Amino acid sequence: MFNNRDLAILGAGGLLAVFALLLPFSSFFAKLAAGFIVLALFMILALLRLGPDRVTPEEWLLRRIRFAISARAYTFHHNVPGARTVSPAEIPAPAAAPLWLAIDEVGIYPLMTVFLAVVGVYTVAWLYRGGAEDVALFIQNITGGLP
C-alpha cells in the first residue's frame, strides 16, 4: 500500500507544521499559514514521483547525478563500411518526463490523518490563546443573547 518513506515524510511535515506555532510572528494566522504551507509542501514531496518510470525524487536525483558524472562511450568512427545511417526523421522524439502524484499508491488515509492531527493541534492552540471567548461570542450572537 505505502512504504515507510512516505509515512516518515508525512510525519516530519506534520511535526514541522506544529512547530510553526513557535515562530516569532505576532499573528496567529501568520503562524497558521506558515504551518499549512509547510504541511502542503511535505505532502506533495511524499506523493511526488518523477520520470517515465515514476520513481521518488531522491531516486530520480540520484540517477541524474550518477549519469552526469559517469564516463561516456564516444565513437569516433564515422565512415564504418556496412553501417546503417539513421536520418533525423527516424529518431523518435523523447517523451516528456511526467510529473505524477502517487495518491493511489499512498492512499488518502495517511494524508488525512496527518492533516486532521495538525488541524486539531492548531485548534487547541487557538482555544488556548482566547478562541474560547470568540466561540462564546459567536454562540451568543446566534442565540440572540439568550441566557
Secondary structure, DSSP 4 states (H G I P E B T S, - for coil): ---HHHHHHHHHHHHHHHHGGGSS-S-HHHHHHHHHHHHHHHHHHHHEEETTTTB-HHHHHHHHHHHHHSPP--------TTPPP--TTTSPPPPPPPEEE-HHHH-HHHHHHHHHHHHHHHHHHHIIIIIHHHHHHHHHHHHTS--
